[in-house]
């Protein structure tokens, strides 16, 4: 039972383990699909957001500079040559601007000055913000550009200029030029636009959003605004990786810009980035092509997905643990139910086997034979609970004693049923047949009419006439008895013949032998000499014969000698087959009568 329950438990646990593995695989695949889908959606959403943010920033930046140009154009001096006008000519006196203009430009423009065409002289028109550098510094740093804009006929934007402030931090400025047509001479109104003011308005909020960084690049790919001040004025074509330069050029050539994921690390100016989402949006400010660049590290995007995936994994773990608990509970319940059923079935089978063994033992004779000149000792050790071996003895109507030993193939319940059938046939047939061979023929005929799933029987019948000292023997495939000849035990010389239950027309001759007054016979089944040692060696007939040499002083002593020898040989190894022994001891002197000729029986068929 334990083996059956163990195999059942192993099978159930294996099935539930496979179900659990399948469940975990499904959960893993589903979680991975959720992660991949969420990651793809997050990247797509991030690309859209970055592109939209870059477009909005570019649009605001363009509007910012357009508003400065509009204010400069709206509030510029009407005619600097008109001495009656509010803005006198460049005669050494300070030029004045409309009082509304500085107020309108405050926060966006730091300095204003006029440049006359064909002249390098500048006329300061006021410092709007308390910032460095001074107007002379700006003019001296931009002499060539000022000379160029002196003949300007349309608004334009000058190059980026970088100055260190009082704390040593770099400050960038753009120069904006608006032409003014006078009666005698043309002028250019120049304003300085601090890049820091532009960055504070459009880029600081982006730069404070996680690890994202926003950059403003001019038409020469020079950084005009960045999260780090030391990057201002850096030309990225000289410091950036080719991958980022190629992407900026690629996306910058698109009118609508765009965003792409760079899978490799790169540097931009003095700043290093890992794999990142890069959004580029071109912005046209008057005659200049600028670029808004926003870089968002991939781990920022993945962090959002990671939080979502983390919650999904927690729920997946909860589901997996719940299903594991259900599967374990189901497996345990199934095993318990099976174990209980097996236990109850085993107990029922034990009771049935016990009852069957008790019935079987009732089939075997007890006590002593009803013949004072015979002593019979027996033993029957089944390999399992039920034995397929049997023996019997009983008085025949003519006073002789019949001794029977048999062996049904196999052991267990099926062998026991066939044994009981054979026992009944022997008991009913032998008294009528009176001859062992004729009895075996009749039993064989009747067994061949039954269906026993290929089983057969070996059987040996001895009829002992203790008064005359004679024995008649017939055997059907059973090993011959051992008989003590006064010196040692030897086999009776018998023909083995065919086993019962195989061939319906088989015949079985009867052989007769004379016995000495104290003859000792040992009948046995093949379980005696087929007993195995722990090494797998069989006991054998020679060991069986040697084990009983010198034990001629009684049937019971003979049986015990065989059992002791077999037990020592197998050393605790279970019997492979049923072991049955029958010892017959003749006692006393025979009557002083002449030995008769062997009786011959009529050839009439035996009846049951």
Protein Blocks (a to p, Z undefined) as FASTA:
>chain_A
ZZmmmmmmmmmmmmmmmmmmmmmmmmmmmmmmmmmmmmmmmmmmmmmmmmmmmmmmmmmm
mmmmmmmmmmmmmmgcfblmlmkbmbdcdehpacdddfklmmmmgojambdcdddehiab
dcdebjfbdcdddfklmmmmmmmmmmmmmmccbdcdddddddddfkopacdddddddddd
dfkbccdddddddfklmmmmmmmmmmmnojbdcddddfkopafbdfblklgopafklmmc
fklmmmmmmmmmpmnlpadddfbdcdehjbccdddddddddddehjbccdddddddfklm
mmmmmmmmmmmmmmmmmmmmmmmmmmmmmmmmmmmmmmmmmmmmmmmmmmmmmmmmmmmm
mmpcghjddbfkbccddddddfblbdcbdcdddddfkopacddddddehedjklmmmmmm
mmmmmmmmmmmnopaklmmmmmmmmmmmpceehpacddddddddfknopacdddehiacd
dddehjaccdddddfbjaehiammbccddddddddfkbccddddfklmmpccfkopafbj
mlmmmmmgoiagbjklmmmmmmmmmmmmnnopacfbdcdddddddedjdddddddddddd
dfbdcdZZ
